[in-house]
Amino acid sequence: MRIRMITAMAGAAGLFLTGTAHAYPIEDPVLTENTLYDSGKLAGTRCAEPPIKNNDRTLVRRYIAGVTKCMDASWGAHFRAAELPFGKPRLRVVNKMPARYCGDDVNLKEDSQLYYCSQSRTMTMQIGRNWLADVDDLSLLHATGALYAAHLTLLTGIEKAYQDAPYANKNELNEQSRRINLQEDCLSGVFIRSVWPSLERGTKDWNELLRILKGSGDVKGRPRTYGKGGNRAAWTKAGYTTGDPASCNTWTATSAKVA
């Protein structure tokens, strides 16, 4: 077992999950031919963003709870229509993470963090200063969507296949971590597309999210487990452009697209 994460940055959130990587070539059909990819476009639903403002922790909590409720409704209807198993994840929003969570040590130095615990099917979000300081962009919505996508990969068997699969070396391990993290970025983009008309946002807001994502990703000196900022933006844009989980099959993508 290992921890994969997206380091928190200004205007963006950190994603911490557990998993192991897959050896080459990637042949497991649960990863490459998952039923999720054949489930069709995510239907449009209404999801007005809850009110939010800088440095208001209560409103940030309500915002996260509100958009998570939208995801429950949207993804729940989608999974049931595709005859995929569905159950809502639990949600916890905390000011500080405990030293250990879901059997793993927690990096207590991170300002804002997201964890998904597959054992309890719980999304946990630590609200740090960087979330509170600048909440006007779409970063928090995207981060919540990516964390929710970790729950979706569990429901569809992708997470288990990823955890059970072997890897030959650290490079393979890191690449497979990038594949699943980028897949979750993409699925967040799918959700954003499905609710976009009701968000009362414009092209400027979307472009700002892509700019923030391009400035995130792997950090020099740390394991390359998240993907380049450009690839994070590209996969998020792919999901948004089509609104279809079929666009989020990172397991058959070339290595360059998940670098």
ABEGO torsion letter per residue (X at the ends): XBBBBBBBBBGBBBBBBBEBBBBOBBABAAAAABAAAAAEBBBBBBBBBBBBBBGBAAAAAAAAAAAAAAAAAAAAAAAAAAGBBBBBBBBBBBABBBABBGGBBBBAABABBBBBBAAAGBBBBBBBAAAAABAABAAAAAAAAAAAAAAAAAAAGAAAAAAABBBABAAAAAAAAAAAAAAAAAAAAAAAAAAAAAAGBBAAAAAAAAAAAAABEBBBGBBBAAEBAAAAAAAAAAAAAAGBAAAABAAABBAAAAX
